[in-house]
Amino acid sequence: MDASSRESQLPGERRRDRIADLVARRGFVRTAELAREFRLSEVTIRTDLESLVADGLVSRVHGGALSVERPVVERPFEEESAVGTEAKRAIGVAAASLVRSGDCVVLDVGTTTTQIALALLDRIDLDGVVVVTNGLTIALALEQAVPRFTVIVSGGTLRPLQHSLVNPLASTVLSSLTADIAFIGCTGVSVAHGVTNVNLPETDVKRLMTETARRSYIVADGSKLGEAHLGVIGPLDRFEALITAGADEHHVAELRTAGLSVVEADDEAPVELDGPSDPERQS
């Protein structure tokens, strides 16, 4: 009998103990993932999760369960911007080095992508760049680059916590254009779960941004690696590369083994990544 078959025959109490242990270790586990792992229906797994919630061992959320000891808390933009500043600045410089004059660039909301916007301002060689963003902080930062840059704000419903614009309406602008490059922020990057985010409304917009652009890059400091949260932005193979800084070597090696290109940013050495380009548009 193989291991998965044994899992499906575990007594209910032992199975729930195993589920509680998995949630505690991973922080967040999806119902569908547990159903596959234990070879049971999602209905049975949901019943198990409700029992664990009643016992105070997990916290139930749409799509799965969270550890009660590791609650996922979305921090306000201002608080998040004070964390890992040097790493985010290095990522910003590295990402901005990939932009060429005439590009249409999608900049996701976030503190790391705000550093990309600031690095783009320093690229005095750039001209005719169109930046599309759902971040009000990013739009305001880039205002001084107009008319050298064209800045388009997606529109939508305001989320004050991140100063972001989400659906309804955000998708109207994004679905009507094709961008050259998108920089997508997140709260988790892992081999098992792909690229994830703690907030579902913003996750929907991030997912659309990756579909809008010819090339999409993940930008995330080292604290996000190995983490997995509720909203799935996409699998690792949807992205050209991860641009990171301050990352644990183990997490970097694990992602590279899984086939994701990982660039460890150094703000003294802007990166060059393979990707389609037009020689006439090189600045």
C-alpha positions in Angstrom: 0.0 0.0 0.0 1.5 3.4 -1.0 1.7 6.4 1.2 -1.3 8.2 -0.4 -3.5 5.2 0.0 -2.6 4.9 3.7 -3.5 8.6 4.1 -7.0 8.0 2.7 -7.6 5.3 5.3 -6.6 7.2 8.3 -9.2 7.4 11.1 -10.9 10.7 11.2 -9.3 11.9 14.4 -5.8 11.1 13.2 -6.5 12.7 9.8 -7.6 15.9 11.5 -4.4 15.9 13.6 -2.4 15.6 10.4 -4.4 18.4 8.8 -3.9 20.7 11.8 -0.1 19.9 11.7 0.1 20.7 8.0 -1.8 24.0 8.4 0.4 25.0 11.4 3.6 24.3 9.5 2.6 25.9 6.2 0.5 28.8 7.6 -2.1 28.3 4.9 -3.4 25.2 3.1 -6.0 25.0 0.4 -9.0 22.6 0.7 -8.3 21.2 -2.8 -4.7 20.5 -1.9 -5.8 18.6 1.3 -8.3 16.6 -0.7 -5.6 15.5 -3.1 -3.1 14.8 -0.4 -5.6 12.6 1.6 -7.4 11.3 -1.4 -10.7 12.4 -0.1 -13.6 14.6 -1.3 -13.4 18.3 -0.6 -16.7 17.9 1.2 -15.0 15.6 3.7 -12.1 17.9 4.1 -14.4 20.9 4.7 -16.1 18.9 7.5 -12.7 18.1 9.0 -11.7 21.8 8.8 -15.0 22.9 10.5 -14.2 20.4 13.3 -10.7 21.9 13.7 -12.2 25.4 13.7 -14.5 24.3 16.6 -11.5 23.1 18.5 -9.7 26.3 17.9 -6.8 24.7 16.0 -7.2 26.4 12.6 -8.9 29.5 11.2 -11.3 28.9 8.2 -11.1 31.2 5.2 -12.6 30.9 1.7 -10.6 28.2 -0.2 -8.8 26.7 2.8 -7.5 27.2 6.3 -5.1 29.4 8.1 -2.9 28.7 11.1 -4.2 30.4 14.2 -0.6 30.9 15.3 0.4 32.5 12.0 -2.4 34.8 11.0 -1.8 36.5 7.7 -2.2 40.2 8.3 -2.1 42.8 5.5 0.0 45.8 6.7 -0.8 49.3 5.6 1.3 50.8 2.8 3.1 53.2 5.1 4.0 50.4 7.5 5.1 48.0 4.8 7.2 50.7 3.1 9.4 51.0 6.2 10.4 47.3 6.0 13.3 46.1 3.9 13.8 49.4 2.3 17.3 48.7 0.9 16.3 45.4 -0.6 13.2 47.1 -2.3 15.4 49.9 -3.6 17.8 47.4 -5.2 14.9 45.6 -6.8 13.5 48.8 -8.1 16.8 49.8 -9.8 17.2 46.3 -11.3 13.6 46.2 -12.6 13.8 49.7 -14.0 16.9 48.8 -16.0 14.7 46.4 -18.1 12.5 49.3 -19.4 13.2 50.8 -22.8 12.0 54.1 -24.4 8.6 53.6 -26.0 7.7 50.7 -23.7 4.2 50.3 -22.2 4.9 49.3 -18.6 2.3 47.9 -16.1 3.2 48.7 -12.5 1.3 46.8 -9.9 0.5 48.5 -6.6 2.9 48.0 -3.7 6.0 49.4 -1.9 8.5 47.4 -4.1 6.8 48.6 -7.3 6.9 52.1 -6.0 10.6 51.8 -5.8 10.5 50.8 -9.5 8.6 54.0 -10.2 11.2 56.1 -8.4 14.0 54.3 -10.3 12.3 55.0 -13.6 12.3 58.7 -12.7 16.1 58.5 -12.4 16.3 57.0 -15.9 16.7 60.4 -17.7 17.5 58.4 -20.9 13.9 57.2 -21.1 11.3 58.9 -23.3 7.9 58.0 -24.5 7.2 55.4 -21.8 3.6 54.7 -20.9 3.0 53.5 -17.4 -0.3 51.9 -16.4 -0.9 51.5 -12.7 -3.5 50.8 -10.1 -1.5 52.4 -7.4 -2.2 56.0 -6.5 1.1 56.4 -4.8 2.9 55.3 -8.0 0.8 57.6 -10.1 1.7 60.6 -7.9 5.3 59.7 -7.8 5.5 59.6 -11.7 3.6 62.9 -12.1 6.8 64.9 -12.3 7.9 62.7 -15.4 4.9 63.9 -17.5 5.1 64.6 -20.4 8.2 62.5 -20.9 6.1 59.6 -19.5 2.4 59.1 -20.0 0.8 57.9 -16.8 -2.5 56.0 -17.0 -4.4 55.1 -13.8 -6.6 52.0 -14.1 -9.6 53.4 -12.3 -11.7 51.2 -10.0 -12.7 51.0 -6.3 -10.3 52.5 -3.8 -8.7 50.4 -1.1 -7.3 52.9 1.4 -5.0 50.4 3.1 -2.7 50.1 0.0 -4.0 53.2 -1.9 -4.9 50.8 -4.7 -7.7 50.6 -7.2 -9.5 47.3 -7.7 -12.6 45.9 -9.4 -15.2 46.8 -10.4 -13.8 49.0 -13.3 -10.1 48.3 -12.9 -10.3 45.5 -15.4 -11.9 47.8 -18.0 -8.6 49.7 -18.7 -6.3 46.7 -18.3 -8.3 44.4 -20.6 -8.2 47.1 -23.4 -4.4 47.3 -23.8 -1.3 45.1 -24.5 1.7 46.1 -22.4 5.3 45.3 -23.1 6.3 44.5 -19.6 4.6 44.1 -16.2 6.1 44.2 -12.7 3.9 42.3 -10.2 4.2 42.4 -6.5 3.0 39.7 -4.1 3.2 38.5 -0.5 4.3 34.9 -1.3 6.5 33.0 -3.8 6.8 29.2 -3.4 7.4 26.1 -5.4 4.3 24.4 -4.1 1.9 27.3 -4.5 3.3 29.6 -7.1 2.9 33.4 -6.7 0.3 34.4 -4.2 -1.2 37.4 -2.4 -3.0 38.0 0.9 -5.7 40.2 -0.6 -8.2 38.7 -3.0 -9.5 41.9 -4.8 -5.9 42.9 -5.5 -5.0 39.4 -6.6 -7.7 39.5 -9.3 -6.1 42.7 -10.7 -2.6 41.3 -10.5 -3.7 38.2 -12.5 -5.2 40.4 -15.2 -2.0 42.4 -15.4 0.1 39.3 -16.1 -2.4 38.4 -18.9 -2.1 42.0 -20.3 1.7 42.1 -20.7 4.0 40.3 -23.1 6.5 39.7 -20.3 5.7 39.7 -16.6 8.2 39.7 -13.7 7.7 39.0 -10.0 9.3 41.6 -7.8 9.5 40.5 -4.1 12.1 41.0 -1.4 13.5 37.9 0.4 10.9 37.8 3.2 8.2 36.8 0.6 10.0 33.7 -0.6 8.8 30.4 0.8 5.5 32.0 1.8 2.0 31.1 0.4 -1.2 33.0 0.9 -4.8 32.9 -0.1 -5.0 34.5 -3.5 -3.2 32.7 -6.4 -1.8 35.2 -8.9 -0.3 32.4 -11.1 2.1 29.5 -11.4 5.9 30.2 -11.5 6.1 29.4 -15.2 3.8 32.3 -16.0 6.7 34.7 -15.2 9.9 35.6 -17.0 11.8 35.8 -13.7 11.7 36.8 -10.1 13.7 39.9 -9.1 14.5 39.8 -5.5 17.0 40.9 -2.8 17.9 39.8 0.7 16.7 36.3 -0.1 17.6 33.1 1.7 19.9 30.9 -0.5 17.8 27.8 0.1 14.7 29.5 -1.2 16.5 30.9 -4.2 18.0 27.5 -5.1 14.6 25.8 -4.6 12.9 28.2 -7.1 15.7 27.9 -9.6 15.5 24.1 -9.4 11.8 24.4 -10.2 12.7 26.3 -13.4 12.1 29.9 -12.3 14.8 32.4 -13.3 15.9 34.3 -10.2 17.8 37.6 -10.3 19.3 38.7 -7.0 19.3 42.5 -7.4 22.3 44.7 -6.6 21.6 48.4 -6.9 25.2 48.9 -8.1 24.7 46.5 -11.0 21.4 46.8 -13.0 20.4 43.6 -14.7 19.9 42.5 -18.2 17.4 39.6 -18.8 16.7 37.8 -22.0 13.5 38.9 -23.6 12.0 40.3 -26.8 13.2 43.7 -27.7 13.3 46.0 -30.7 16.8 47.4 -31.5 15.3 50.6 -32.7 13.8 51.2 -29.3 16.9 50.7 -27.3 17.8 53.8 -25.4 
